[in-house]
Amino acid sequence: MDRYPPIADHGLIGDLQTAALVSSQGVIDWFAAPRFDSPSVFAALLDHDRGGYFLFAPDDANSVCKQLYYPDTAVLVTRFMSPEGVGEVLDYMPPGRILTPTDRHTLVRIVRSVRGTVRFSLKCAPRFDYGRATHELELRPEAAAFRAPAQTGYLQATFSLEREGLDVRGEVTLNEGESAAAAFTVCDPDGELPAPITVEALNDQLFEVGDFWQNWLRTSRYNGRWSDMVNRSAITLKLLTYAPTGAPVAAATMGLPEQVGGERNWDYRYTWIRDGSLSVRALLDLGFVDEAARFTRWIGDRMRDRSDLPGERLQIMYRVDGDPDIPEEILDHFEGYRGSSPVRAGNAAMDQLQLDIYGEALYALAEGREVGSQTGYHGWKGLASVLDWLADSWDRPDEGIWETRGGRKDFTYSRVMCWVAFDRGLTLAREFSRPADIARWTAARDAILDQVMERAWSDKEQALVQHYDGDVMDASLLLIPRVGFLARKSPGWLSTLDAMDRKLVSDSLVYRYDPAASPDGLRGSEGTFSLCTFLYVDALAMAGRLSQARYAFEKMHTYANHVGLFAEEIGPSGEQLGNFPQAFTHLSLIMAATTLDGAIDREQGR
């Protein structure tokens, strides 16, 4: 067991309310419950000694490890090959009643000897509440109860277990064709011990879980050139969505660094208006209508929550249940991934002013109209109230899309998305004949366009730039043609795209911006941003630069991990950095694939 395996050396399993990471060495080193944003139960990825883990793997240090997903499912298979034998671990989480919030979640681990004789070792060492809570251990021959003040974890196995301090260990030797299993269930402190497990019953459940995922994926209408990558991205987005509300989290993890040893270690287990709004389009492109409609309703609810209250009408992020309270704390007892500290739980960026979110929310609502997701009268009145307020509030400096902590500026992307808010609001009002201050919204929309083109244009770069007071390029502006602020082949946009090629693109990978040229209030540097690389492909395809777009897209696939997952960033040596896997990256992959497919088909006359 490596002390800190590479971030990319993991697969993801989940039950649509929370998720876990499984390393290719058979170690679950990240798991929070009962929700994505709950305190951790296993967090060895953030502190090997204090975080806790669940190991179940062959007892052979010389095994060669391989990991894959059972086709078109979220069932993860980790194989171990050695001269003595070939063993495998199958990991999954049964979805259960996915639309009803529950405090009970189960990690199922089935081990098999495929060839020869394989001895498997198990060690279960939970550390509740980010490793801060103590627990008591009650042990029976094939079951253990880890009792902490706020949670209980039950470990069950089909073989004998032993105490090791407050942890549990076990061993089982399997001959060719034999299987064993273990299941770890977390629940509230008074939750009952689950029914005894058998290998036969868990194998039946395994096939039911596989059928669940394959049946869901069959509703996809994507039949393009990159079906494997798109299907895996779709399953990943589904895994990162909290089913009871339909809200996707930005990533399954917290605290994983954008630069190893640095301080850019954020908690991404929340729902950003920005990320989620773009997922509506991606889901609709694939034909996942129910998921798109549910999240559209979730955004509409957030728009109404504060529509008649003073202050900002939207927050940039929320908990998956819509709770806006996400205080940030430092877990100073965790050393952080390979010494990357501080480790933060919660996210203080919730209080930042980011005006682009109004455009993203209206963009999602406008896209959602394709599936009949239309607000009722009172919902529309709340939305119109927000736009009336924004007409007087859009012209302000803010922190911008990247949540920098270097002070407020007149960010171009924020202005562009305010333009989108009014443009889509006008579209919805006219299409559904809703009462609206058309003249006021039109005036605001046109004033933003004039201001951006006059103040954000750099004669030096011949491009739209990050903010009004400099010549720094910003990859967020790659969304300009998708939202229609400029035509995809207009001279001003093509010139901006050329400037990004010069300033932000490195071997087809794209940086968000240059922190040295535009200080963001944080120490250290960062890698290329995978989201931005896929947005770059999307923009190239829209601009008709298909050879360049396809080359960049194919090259980006080589940076995916062994099971097709992406973290937030790609480091200088091609390593994955940041929280993992990141929903924004996978939804932008879907966007780029569908745009590029369509453009190539049109060019070939299909």
C-alpha positions in Angstrom: 0.0 0.0 0.0 1.6 3.3 -1.2 1.5 6.0 1.4 0.1 8.4 -1.2 -0.8 6.9 -4.6 -1.1 9.2 -7.6 -4.4 11.0 -7.7 -5.2 9.4 -11.0 -4.5 5.9 -9.6 -8.2 5.5 -8.6 -11.6 4.5 -9.8 -14.9 5.9 -8.6 -17.9 4.0 -7.2 -21.0 5.4 -5.8 -24.7 5.0 -5.0 -26.0 8.5 -6.2 -25.9 10.0 -2.8 -22.2 9.6 -2.0 -19.1 8.1 -3.5 -15.8 6.4 -2.8 -12.3 6.2 -4.4 -10.6 2.8 -4.9 -6.9 2.8 -5.7 -5.5 0.3 -8.1 -3.9 -1.4 -5.0 -7.4 -2.3 -3.7 -7.5 0.5 -1.1 -10.6 2.6 -0.4 -8.8 5.8 0.7 -11.7 8.3 0.3 -15.3 7.9 1.4 -17.6 10.4 3.1 -21.1 9.6 4.3 -24.1 9.9 4.4 -23.7 12.5 1.6 -20.9 13.7 -0.7 -20.4 16.8 1.6 -20.4 14.9 4.9 -17.3 14.3 7.1 -15.1 11.5 5.9 -15.0 7.9 7.1 -12.0 6.9 5.0 -9.6 9.7 4.1 -6.1 8.2 3.9 -5.7 10.2 0.7 -5.4 13.3 2.8 -3.6 11.8 5.8 -2.2 8.3 5.6 -1.9 7.9 9.4 -5.0 9.7 10.6 -7.5 9.5 7.7 -8.5 5.8 7.7 -8.8 3.3 4.9 -10.3 0.0 3.8 -7.8 -2.4 2.2 -8.8 -5.7 0.5 -6.2 -7.1 -1.9 -3.9 -10.1 -2.5 -1.1 -10.4 0.0 1.6 -10.3 -2.6 3.8 -7.2 -3.0 4.9 -8.3 -6.4 1.5 -8.4 -8.0 0.9 -6.4 -11.1 -2.3 -4.3 -10.7 -4.8 -3.5 -13.4 -8.1 -1.7 -13.0 -11.1 -1.5 -15.3 -14.9 -0.9 -15.2 -17.3 -3.7 -16.0 -18.6 -2.3 -19.4 -21.0 0.6 -19.2 -21.4 0.4 -15.4 -20.0 1.8 -12.2 -18.8 -1.6 -11.1 -15.0 -1.4 -10.6 -12.8 -4.4 -11.2 -9.2 -4.4 -9.8 -7.1 -7.3 -11.0 -3.8 -8.5 -9.4 -1.5 -10.8 -11.5 1.4 -12.8 -10.2 3.1 -16.1 -11.0 1.2 -17.7 -8.2 -2.2 -16.7 -9.3 -4.6 -14.0 -10.6 -7.0 -12.4 -8.2 -9.6 -9.7 -8.6 -11.6 -7.4 -6.4 -15.0 -6.2 -7.5 -16.2 -2.9 -5.9 -19.6 -1.4 -6.1 -22.2 0.5 -4.1 -25.9 -0.6 -4.5 -28.0 2.5 -5.4 -31.1 1.4 -3.4 -34.0 3.9 -3.2 -32.0 6.6 -4.8 -34.5 9.5 -4.6 -35.0 9.2 -0.8 -32.1 10.6 1.3 -30.7 7.9 3.6 -28.0 7.7 6.3 -27.3 4.1 5.4 -24.7 3.4 2.6 -22.8 0.2 1.8 -19.5 -0.5 0.2 -19.4 -4.0 -1.2 -16.2 -5.8 -2.0 -16.2 -9.3 -3.7 -12.8 -11.0 -4.2 -12.1 -13.9 -6.5 -9.3 -16.2 -7.5 -9.4 -16.3 -11.3 -6.3 -18.5 -11.7 -4.1 -20.3 -9.2 -4.2 -19.8 -5.4 -4.5 -16.3 -4.0 -4.4 -15.1 -0.4 -6.3 -11.9 0.2 -5.7 -9.6 3.2 -8.3 -7.3 4.6 -7.8 -4.3 6.9 -10.6 -2.0 7.8 -9.6 1.2 9.7 -12.3 3.8 9.7 -11.7 7.3 11.1 -14.9 9.1 11.5 -15.5 12.9 11.3 -12.3 13.6 9.3 -10.3 11.5 11.8 -11.4 13.6 14.8 -13.9 11.3 16.4 -13.0 8.3 18.5 -14.8 5.0 18.2 -15.3 1.8 20.1 -15.0 -1.6 18.4 -17.3 -4.6 19.0 -16.1 -7.8 17.3 -17.9 -11.0 16.4 -16.4 -13.8 14.3 -17.6 -12.5 10.9 -18.9 -9.0 11.8 -17.6 -5.9 13.6 -19.2 -2.7 14.8 -17.2 0.6 14.8 -19.3 2.9 17.1 -18.5 6.6 17.0 -20.7 9.4 18.6 -22.4 10.4 15.4 -22.1 7.3 13.2 -21.7 3.5 13.3 -19.9 1.4 10.7 -20.6 -2.3 10.3 -18.1 -4.6 8.7 -19.3 -8.0 7.6 -17.3 -10.7 5.9 -17.7 -14.3 4.7 -14.5 -15.3 6.6 -13.2 -14.7 10.1 -12.1 -11.3 11.3 -9.6 -10.3 14.0 -9.1 -7.3 16.2 -6.0 -5.1 15.6 -6.3 -2.3 18.2 -9.5 -0.4 17.2 -9.2 -1.7 13.6 -10.1 -5.1 12.1 -8.1 -7.4 9.9 -8.6 -10.7 8.2 -7.2 -13.2 5.7 -8.8 -15.6 3.2 -7.1 -18.0 0.8 -9.0 -18.8 -2.4 -8.3 -21.5 -4.9 -9.2 -21.0 -8.6 -12.9 -20.3 -9.0 -13.5 -19.5 -5.3 -14.9 -16.2 -4.0 -15.2 -14.3 -0.7 -16.7 -11.0 0.2 -16.9 -8.1 2.7 -19.3 -5.2 3.1 -18.9 -2.0 5.1 -22.2 -0.3 6.0 -22.3 3.2 7.6 -25.4 4.4 9.3 -26.6 6.6 12.2 -25.5 5.5 15.7 -28.7 3.6 16.4 -28.8 1.8 13.0 -29.2 -1.9 13.1 -26.7 -4.5 11.9 -27.5 -5.4 8.3 -28.6 -9.0 7.5 -25.7 -11.5 7.1 -24.0 -11.5 3.8 -23.3 -14.4 1.4 -21.2 -14.5 -1.7 -24.2 -15.8 -3.7 -26.5 -13.0 -2.6 -23.8 -10.3 -3.3 -23.1 -11.8 -6.7 -26.8 -11.5 -7.5 -26.8 -7.9 -6.3 -23.7 -7.3 -8.4 -25.5 -8.2 -11.6 -28.5 -6.1 -10.5 -26.3 -3.1 -10.1 -24.7 -3.7 -13.4 -28.1 -3.9 -15.1 -29.1 -0.6 -13.4 -26.2 1.2 -15.0 -26.4 -0.4 -18.4 -30.2 0.2 -18.6 -29.7 3.8 -17.7 -26.9 4.3 -20.3 -29.1 2.7 -23.0 -31.3 5.9 -23.0 -28.3 7.9 -24.3 -28.7 9.0 -27.9 -25.0 9.6 -28.5 -23.7 7.4 -31.3 -20.7 9.4 -32.3 -17.0 8.7 -32.7 -16.0 8.7 -29.1 -18.6 6.6 -27.4 -16.4 5.0 -24.8 -15.2 8.3 -23.5 -18.6 9.9 -23.7 -20.3 7.0 -22.0 -17.7 6.9 -19.1 -18.2 10.7 -18.7 -21.9 10.3 -18.6 -21.7 7.6 -15.9 -19.2 9.8 -14.0 -21.6 12.8 -14.1 -24.4 10.5 -12.9 -22.2 9.2 -10.0 -21.5 12.8 -9.0 -25.2 13.8 -8.9 -27.1 13.7 -5.6 -30.2 11.9 -6.7 -32.7 13.2 -4.1 -32.4 16.7 -5.5 -30.7 16.2 -8.9 -27.8 18.5 -7.9 -24.3 17.6 -9.2 -21.2 18.1 -7.0 -18.1 19.6 -8.6 -16.0 16.6 -7.5 -16.1 13.6 -5.2 -13.2 14.8 -3.1 -11.8 17.7 -1.0 -8.3 18.9 -0.4 -6.5 17.4 -3.3 -3.9 19.9 -4.5 -3.7 21.9 -7.7 0.0 21.9 -7.0 1.6 19.2 -4.8 2.9 20.9 -1.6 0.9 24.1 -2.4 -2.0 25.8 -0.7 -4.6 25.5 -3.5 -6.5 22.7 -1.8 -10.2 23.3 -2.0 -13.4 21.4 -1.1 -15.3 20.7 -4.2 -18.2 18.5 -2.8 -20.8 21.2 -3.5 -23.0 22.3 -6.3 -21.8 25.3 -8.3 -24.5 27.1 -10.3 -21.9 27.5 -13.0 -20.9 23.9 -13.3 -24.4 22.6 -13.0 -25.9 25.0 -15.6 -23.6 23.7 -18.3 -24.5 20.1 -17.4 -28.0 20.8 -18.5 -26.9 21.2 -22.1 -24.6 18.2 -21.9 -27.3 16.0 -20.5 -29.8 17.2 -23.1 -27.3 16.5 -25.9 -27.1 12.9 -24.7 -30.8 12.5 -24.2 -30.9 12.3 -20.4 -34.0 14.4 -20.2 -35.1 13.6 -16.6 -31.7 14.5 -15.2 -31.6 17.8 -17.1 -35.2 18.7 -16.0 -34.6 17.9 -12.4 -31.5 20.1 -12.1 -33.3 22.9 -14.0 -35.9 22.8 -11.4 -33.2 22.9 -8.7 -31.7 26.1 -10.2 -35.2 27.6 -10.4 -35.7 27.0 -6.7 -32.5 28.7 -5.9 -33.5 31.7 -8.1 -36.8 32.0 -6.1 -35.2 31.5 -2.7 -34.0 35.1 -2.4 -35.9 36.8 -5.3 -37.7 39.2 -2.9 -34.9 39.7 -0.3 -32.2 42.4 -0.1 -28.6 41.7 -1.2 -27.4 39.2 -3.8 -30.1 37.1 -5.4 -27.9 34.0 -5.9 -24.9 32.4 -4.3 -22.2 30.8 -6.4 -22.5 27.4 -4.7 -24.8 25.5 -2.4 -25.0 22.2 -0.6 -26.7 19.4 -2.6 -29.9 20.0 -0.7 -29.9 23.8 -1.5 -28.5 24.9 1.9 -26.3 28.0 1.2 -24.3 27.7 4.4 -20.8 26.2 3.6 -18.4 27.6 6.2 -14.7 26.8 5.6 -12.5 25.3 8.3 -8.9 24.2 8.3 -8.3 20.5 9.2 -4.9 21.2 10.7 -4.5 17.7 12.1 -4.3 16.4 8.5 -1.0 16.6 6.8 -2.6 16.8 3.3 -1.9 14.8 0.2 1.9 14.5 0.1 2.2 17.4 2.5 -0.2 19.7 0.6 -1.7 21.9 3.3 -3.8 23.5 4.5 -6.6 20.9 4.1 -9.9 22.8 3.9 -13.4 21.5 4.6 -16.2 23.8 3.4 -15.5 26.6 1.0 -15.2 30.3 1.9 -15.8 31.2 -1.8 -19.5 30.8 -1.1 -19.4 34.5 0.0 -17.7 35.7 -3.1 -19.4 38.0 -5.6 -19.4 36.3 -9.0 -21.9 38.0 -11.3 -21.6 35.4 -14.0 -23.8 33.0 -12.1 -26.9 34.9 -13.1 -26.2 34.3 -16.8 -25.4 30.6 -16.1 -28.7 30.2 -14.2 -30.7 31.8 -17.0 -28.8 29.8 -19.6 -29.8 26.6 -17.8 -33.4 27.6 -17.6 -33.5 28.5 -21.2 -31.9 25.2 -22.3 -34.4 23.4 -20.0 -37.3 24.8 -22.0 -36.5 22.2 -24.6 -37.9 19.5 -22.3 -40.9 21.4 -21.1 -39.1 22.6 -17.9 -41.0 25.8 -17.6 -41.5 27.8 -14.4 -45.1 28.5 -13.2 -46.4 32.0 -12.8 -45.0 32.6 -9.4 -41.7 31.1 -10.4 -41.5 33.4 -13.4 -42.3 36.5 -11.2 -39.4 35.5 -9.0 -37.1 35.1 -12.0 -38.2 38.5 -13.4 -37.6 40.1 -10.1 -34.0 38.9 -10.2 -33.5 40.3 -13.6 -35.1 43.6 -12.6 -32.6 43.8 -9.7 -29.7 42.7 -12.0 -30.5 45.6 -14.4 -29.3 47.9 -11.6 -26.5 45.7 -10.3 -24.5 44.2 -13.1 -22.0 47.0 -13.5 -19.7 46.1 -10.5 -16.3 44.6 -10.0 -16.3 41.0 -8.7 -14.1 38.1 -7.9 -14.6 36.3 -11.3 -15.2 32.8 -12.4 -11.9 31.3 -11.0 -12.7 32.4 -7.4 -9.4 34.3 -7.1 -8.6 35.8 -3.8 -6.7 38.8 -5.1 -9.4 41.4 -5.0 -12.4 42.4 -7.2 -12.0 43.5 -10.8 -14.1 44.2 -13.9 -13.9 40.7 -15.2 -15.0 40.3 -18.9 -16.5 36.9 -18.4 -18.8 38.2 -15.6 -20.1 40.9 -17.9 -20.6 38.5 -20.8 -22.7 36.2 -18.6 -24.7 39.1 -17.4 -25.5 39.8 -21.0 -26.5 36.1 -21.3 -28.9 36.6 -18.3 -30.8 39.4 -20.0 -30.6 37.7 -23.5 -32.1 34.5 -22.2 -34.6 36.2 -20.0 -35.9 38.1 -23.0 -36.1 34.9 -25.0 -38.1 33.2 -22.3 -40.4 36.1 -21.8 -41.2 36.3 -25.5 -41.4 32.6 -26.1 -43.9 32.0 -23.2 -45.6 35.4 -23.3 -44.6 36.2 -19.7 -44.8 39.7 -18.1 -41.4 41.4 -18.2 -39.8 44.8 -18.4 -38.7 44.2 -21.9 -37.3 47.7 -22.5 -35.3 47.7 -19.4 -33.8 44.2 -19.9 -33.0 45.1 -23.6 -31.3 48.3 -22.6 -29.2 46.4 -20.0 -28.2 43.7 -22.5 -27.2 46.2 -25.1 -25.2 48.4 -22.6 -23.2 45.3 -21.5 -22.3 44.4 -25.1 -21.2 48.0 -25.8 -19.1 48.2 -22.6 -17.4 44.8 -23.2 -16.5 45.6 -26.8 -15.1 49.0 -25.9 -13.4 48.3 -22.6 -12.4 44.6 -22.7 -10.8 44.7 -26.2 -7.1 44.8 -26.2 -5.5 46.5 -29.3 -2.2 44.9 -28.2 -3.5 41.3 -28.3 -6.3 42.0 -30.8 -8.6 40.1 -28.4 -11.0 40.2 -25.6 -9.1 39.9 -22.4 -9.6 38.9 -18.8 -10.6 42.2 -17.3 -10.8 45.8 -18.2 -7.4 46.9 -16.7 -4.9 44.8 -18.6 -4.0 42.6 -21.5 -4.2 39.2 -19.8 -5.9 36.4 -21.6 -8.5 34.2 -19.9 -9.8 30.8 -21.0 -13.2 31.3 -19.5 -13.9 33.4 -22.6 -13.9 30.3 -24.7 -17.6 30.0 -23.9 -18.3 33.2 -25.8 -19.4 31.5 -29.1 -21.4 28.8 -27.2 -23.6 31.4 -25.5 -23.9 33.6 -28.6 -22.2 36.8 -27.3 -20.1 36.8 -30.6 -20.7 34.7 -33.7 -18.5 31.7 -33.8 -16.7 32.8 -37.0 -16.8 36.5 -36.5 -13.4 38.3 -37.0 -13.3 39.6 -33.4 -13.8 36.1 -32.0 -11.4 34.4 -34.4 -8.8 37.0 -33.4 -9.4 36.3 -29.7 -9.1 32.6 -30.3 -5.7 33.2 -32.0 -4.5 35.2 -29.0 -5.5 32.3 -26.7 -3.5 30.0 -28.9 -0.4 32.2 -28.4 -0.8 32.9 -24.6 -2.7 30.0 -23.0 -2.2 26.9 -25.1 0.7 24.5 -24.5 0.8 21.4 -26.7 -3.0 21.5 -27.0 -3.5 21.9 -23.2 -5.0 25.1 -21.9 -4.2 27.2 -18.9 -7.0 29.2 -17.2 -4.9 32.3 -17.1 -1.3 33.4 -16.1 -1.2 34.0 -12.3 2.2 35.7 -12.8 0.6 38.3 -15.1 -2.7 38.5 -13.2 -2.0 37.8 -9.5 -4.8 35.8 -7.8 -3.8 36.3 -4.2 -2.4 32.7 -3.8 1.1 31.3 -3.7 2.4 28.8 -6.2 1.4 27.9 -9.7 -1.0 25.5 -11.3 -1.3 23.1 -14.2 -3.4 23.3 -17.3 -7.1 23.2 -16.7 -8.8 20.2 -18.2 -12.1 21.9 -18.5 -10.5 24.7 -20.5 -8.9 22.2 -22.9 -12.2 20.7 -23.8 -13.8 24.2 -24.1 -10.9 25.0 -26.5 -11.8 22.0 -28.6 -15.5 23.1 -28.5 -14.6 26.6 -29.7 -12.2 25.3 -32.4 -14.9 23.1 -33.7 -17.4 25.9 -33.8 -14.9 28.1 -35.6 -14.5 25.4 -38.3 -10.9 24.5 -37.3 -11.7 20.8 -37.3 -8.3 19.3 -37.9 -6.9 21.3 -35.0 -9.9 20.6 -32.8 -9.8 16.8 -33.4 -6.1 16.6 -32.8 -6.4 18.5 -29.5 -9.4 16.3 -28.5 -7.6 13.0 -29.3 -4.5 14.2 -27.6 -6.4 15.1 -24.4 -7.7 11.5 -24.2 -4.1 10.4 -23.5 -4.2 12.3 -20.3 -7.2 10.4 -18.9 -6.5 7.9 -16.2 -6.6 4.1 -16.8 -10.4 4.0 -16.4 -11.2 7.1 -18.4 -11.4 9.6 -15.5 -10.1 13.2 -15.3 -9.2 15.3 -12.3 -9.2 19.1 -12.4 -5.8 19.8 -13.9 -2.9 18.3 -15.8 0.5 19.0 -14.2 3.9 19.7 -15.9 4.7 15.9 -16.2 1.3 14.9 -17.4 0.1 13.9 -13.9 -3.5 14.6 -12.8 -3.9 17.3 -10.1 -6.8 18.7 -8.1 -10.0 17.1 -6.9 -11.0 13.9 -8.6 -12.9 13.1 -10.7 -14.1 16.6 -11.7 -17.6 16.9 -13.1 -16.9 20.1 -15.0 -14.1 18.3 -16.9 -16.4 15.4 -17.9 -19.3 17.6 -18.9 -17.1 19.7 -21.1 -15.7 16.5 -22.7 -19.3 15.6 -23.6 -19.9 19.1 -25.0 -16.7 19.0 -27.1 -17.5 15.5 -28.4 -21.0 16.4 -29.5 -19.9 19.7 -31.1 -17.0 18.1 -32.9 -19.1 15.1 -34.1 -21.7 17.5 -35.5 -19.1 19.7 -37.2 -17.3 16.7 -38.8 -20.6 15.2 -40.0 -21.6 18.5 -41.6 -18.2 18.8 -43.3 -18.5 15.2 -44.7 -22.1 15.9 -45.9 -23.8 13.5 -43.5 
